[in-house]
Amino acid sequence: MGRWPSSPAWEILNALRTGFCGPEWTVRRPTSPWKGDGVMKPPRIRTRLSRWRRSWGFDRNDLRRDVDRAQMFYGLLLLMIFIAVTPPISIRAVQAVHHSGVKAERYEAATRHRVDATVVNIERRHTGREVTVTWIASDGTLHSGRYTSWRGASLGDRPAVWAGPGGVGEDPPRPHARTIGDCVATAVTAVAATGLVPGGVYLLLRRRLDKRRYRMWDEAWAGFDRRRIGP
């Protein structure tokens, strides 16, 4: 499967060609892209590079015009600028977010601690329930605080809350996973924001070149219509 047929058609055709036109008109049998076992040969690296070059417009194809090559050239230029600028900007932004996140982790781990609190009052708000709790600190003093929660609570409940300089709340100290998530979100945002400028420039450039391309097509068709057909 995949091989060229071994019929005597080529020999007959070559004999006819040689008899009427001479040996220089002998028809050569086309070479097969398949190996002897019927498996197609993989393209070589040079062939792949040549295909990539032609796909980007760097060839001597007469169907390509200067406007097409200009679009390919400026597109590659903007892509190279994007590749060169994006990594340092993203790295700096991620480093800043990571440093700030680690600093917040250490601060909250040192200042916020879990307390054994008791619910003493509940007030319904538009943003949830405002829960008032009291707890006894490690030095024996009584403390109280309020926090807003969407969770159901009743008087006398003993919820898991954390107290610190900013008050009391249900959120534990900042975990490291949150810092990692912020770093990933920052990297994605930085890449997207950096790509907006070259992407926008390329779209504007393509729109302008498309207008020029359409005008050239109209002029070519108009010139074709003006040609005289016939004797």
FENSUL-V199061 format. One line per field, one symbol per residue. burial: + if it has 16 or more other C-alpha atoms within 10 Angstrom, else -. A space follows every 50 residues. Layout:
burial: ???
//
This chain:
burial: -------------++-+--------+------------------------ ------++---------+--++--+--++--+---+---+--++--++-- ++-++--+---+-++-+++--+------+++++++--------+-+-++- --+----+--++++---++---++----++-++--++--++--++--++- -+---+--+---+------------------
//
